[in-house]
Amino acid sequence: MKIKKNDNVKILAGKDNGKTGKVLQVLPEEGKVSIEGLNLLVKHMRPNREGEKGQRIEFPAFINASNVALICPSCGQQTRVGMKLTEGEKGVKKYRVCKKCKTVIE
């Protein structure tokens, strides 16, 4: 998966279309990401004991990774991500590359 935790992304589809946020969690097997403060769902919690009040808990739901675009840290634009292989002393290393400005991400 080309999107990692703590990346800044822009949402391309859904109710929060056009908004940007930071990735909190990534599920690479399912191809989903959770974004801070966006795509919020509300869960209603029942009171456990008598006299307590119920609660509404808001939490960010997962969104498909194909519906978000990475924002390049150097050029600040939403971009696609390419991969670059470089050989070093410890073997082959893989880097993410911005398709617009051609800089290495991270």
Sequence and secondary structure as in RCSB ss.txt:
>XXXX:A:sequence
MKIKKNDNVKILAGKDNGKTGKVLQVLPEEGKVSIEGLNLLVKHMRPNREGEKGQRIEFPAFINASNVALICPSC
GQQTRVGMKLTEGEKGVKKYRVCKKCKTVIE
>XXXX:A:secstr
    TT EEEE SSTTTT EEEEEEEETTTTEEEETTSSEEEEEE  SSTT   EEEEEE EEEGGGEEEE TTT
 SEE EEEEEEEETTEEEEEEEETTT  EE 
